[in-house]
Amino acid sequence: MPNDPSDLGRFSDPAMLILASLAAEPRHGYAIMEDIASFSGTRFEPGTLYGALARLEHAGLIEPLEASGRRRPYALTAAGTRLLEARLATLDRVVDAARLRLRRAPASRPAE
């Protein structure tokens, strides 16, 4: 288990999307991929998804539930919920700061 489960390194984007998906309800891999695609427009390759699921499980942020046939659903743990809430609060601050900065930016911007 990592020293700090909130440090997901370069895999934080897939991890955050997976945690957001599981915040609604437990889901199996394919359902997670479809849900993420529906709310974010992001499509993962299976290797990206299952690698991130393994890391999240190892960090104690999600847990596998009893399999139903070939499908194994995952659920958010209490630690995963706390991490997601903390990361969302940080994202809220970033979005607020960026919007404020855009409103205060000079009217003329470099041509694209």
BATORDREN-570356 format. One record per residue (C-alpha): residue number from 0; residue in three letters; x negated, y negated, z negated. Coordinates in Angstrom, 3 decimals. Each point is the difference from the previous one (the first is absolute). Layout:
<nuzas>
k_r_xx_yy_zz
NUM_ALA_X_Y_Z $
...
</nuzas>
This chain:
<nuzas>
k_r_xx_yy_zz
0_MET_0.000_0.000_0.000 $
1_PRO_-1.428_-3.430_0.925 $
2_ASN_-1.038_-2.351_-2.789 $
3_ASP_2.565_-2.562_1.154 $
4_PRO_3.016_1.433_1.878 $
5_SER_0.903_-3.505_1.203 $
6_ASP_-3.222_-0.059_2.047 $
7_LEU_1.146_1.773_3.137 $
8_GLY_-2.693_-1.602_2.143 $
9_ARG_0.440_0.029_3.737 $
10_PHE_3.077_2.206_-0.292 $
11_SER_2.026_-2.611_-1.863 $
12_ASP_2.256_-0.904_2.934 $
13_PRO_1.280_3.541_0.654 $
14_ALA_0.163_0.555_-3.758 $
15_MET_2.100_-3.113_-0.585 $
16_LEU_2.395_0.945_2.778 $
17_ILE_0.350_3.518_-1.402 $
18_LEU_0.615_-1.301_-3.522 $
19_ALA_2.601_-2.420_1.376 $
20_SER_1.739_2.860_1.806 $
21_LEU_0.038_2.201_-3.081 $
22_ALA_1.345_-2.842_-2.149 $
23_ALA_3.432_0.682_1.513 $
24_GLU_0.070_3.765_-0.511 $
25_PRO_-2.147_3.131_0.291 $
26_ARG_-0.807_0.880_3.612 $
27_HIS_-1.964_2.596_1.947 $
28_GLY_-2.766_-0.982_2.415 $
29_TYR_2.037_-0.388_3.169 $
30_ALA_2.694_-2.000_-1.834 $
31_ILE_-2.699_-2.274_-1.446 $
32_MET_-1.414_-0.616_3.496 $
33_GLU_3.445_-0.784_1.407 $
34_ASP_0.917_-2.272_-2.912 $
35_ILE_-3.267_-1.951_0.278 $
36_ALA_0.533_-0.388_3.747 $
37_SER_3.525_-1.311_-0.610 $
38_PHE_-0.929_-2.673_-2.558 $
39_SER_-3.483_-0.984_1.179 $
40_GLY_-0.328_0.973_3.642 $
41_THR_-3.149_1.953_-0.928 $
42_ARG_-0.401_3.555_1.228 $
43_PHE_-2.552_2.256_-1.664 $
44_GLU_-1.690_2.976_1.505 $
45_PRO_0.640_3.092_-2.150 $
46_GLY_-3.654_0.096_-1.092 $
47_THR_0.213_-3.559_-1.324 $
48_LEU_3.221_0.732_-1.859 $
49_TYR_-1.047_3.293_-1.568 $
50_GLY_-3.449_-1.305_-0.898 $
51_ALA_1.581_-2.978_-1.779 $
52_LEU_2.531_2.275_-1.723 $
53_ALA_-2.842_2.174_-1.311 $
54_ARG_-1.861_-3.052_-1.347 $
55_LEU_3.138_-1.419_-1.612 $
56_GLU_0.764_3.352_-1.613 $
57_HIS_-3.595_0.345_-1.225 $
58_ALA_0.256_-3.500_-1.520 $
59_GLY_3.215_0.958_-1.811 $
60_LEU_2.093_-2.569_1.891 $
61_ILE_2.284_2.556_1.649 $
62_GLU_0.886_3.597_-0.796 $
63_PRO_1.149_2.859_2.173 $
64_LEU_3.401_1.448_-0.734 $
65_GLU_1.191_3.533_0.610 $
66_ALA_-0.139_0.842_3.677 $
67_SER_3.182_0.467_1.964 $
68_GLY_-0.933_2.455_2.728 $
69_ARG_-3.083_-1.364_1.751 $
70_ARG_0.584_-3.536_-1.232 $
71_ARG_-1.624_-1.232_-3.213 $
72_PRO_1.488_-3.222_-1.307 $
73_TYR_-2.007_-2.517_-2.014 $
74_ALA_1.188_-2.352_-2.727 $
75_LEU_-1.457_-3.168_-1.438 $
76_THR_-1.399_0.410_-3.521 $
77_ALA_0.275_-2.600_-2.760 $
78_ALA_-3.608_-0.992_0.745 $
79_GLY_0.868_-0.330_3.700 $
80_THR_2.960_-2.215_-0.845 $
81_ARG_-2.165_-2.249_-2.193 $
82_LEU_-2.662_-0.254_2.695 $
83_LEU_2.556_-0.801_2.695 $
84_GLU_1.573_-2.713_-2.158 $
85_ALA_-3.420_-1.540_-0.706 $
86_ARG_-1.038_0.068_3.655 $
87_LEU_3.324_-1.534_1.071 $
88_ALA_-0.468_-2.820_-2.517 $
89_THR_-3.429_-0.651_1.495 $
90_LEU_1.411_0.061_3.527 $
91_ASP_2.722_-2.459_-1.062 $
92_ARG_-2.703_-2.420_-1.207 $
93_VAL_-1.960_0.407_3.234 $
94_VAL_3.083_-0.612_2.141 $
95_ASP_0.990_-3.060_-2.052 $
96_ALA_-3.515_-1.460_0.256 $
97_ALA_-0.226_0.661_3.736 $
98_ARG_3.383_-1.605_0.689 $
99_LEU_-0.919_-3.049_-2.063 $
100_ARG_-3.316_-0.321_1.813 $
101_LEU_1.680_0.278_3.384 $
102_ARG_2.432_-2.778_-0.919 $
103_ARG_-2.888_-2.232_-1.147 $
104_ALA_-2.226_0.779_2.989 $
105_PRO_-0.787_-2.772_2.451 $
106_ALA_2.491_-0.312_2.826 $
107_SER_-2.671_0.591_2.596 $
108_ARG_-1.483_3.469_0.095 $
109_PRO_-2.664_1.299_2.338 $
110_ALA_1.347_1.137_3.347 $
111_GLU_0.321_3.735_0.401 $
</nuzas>
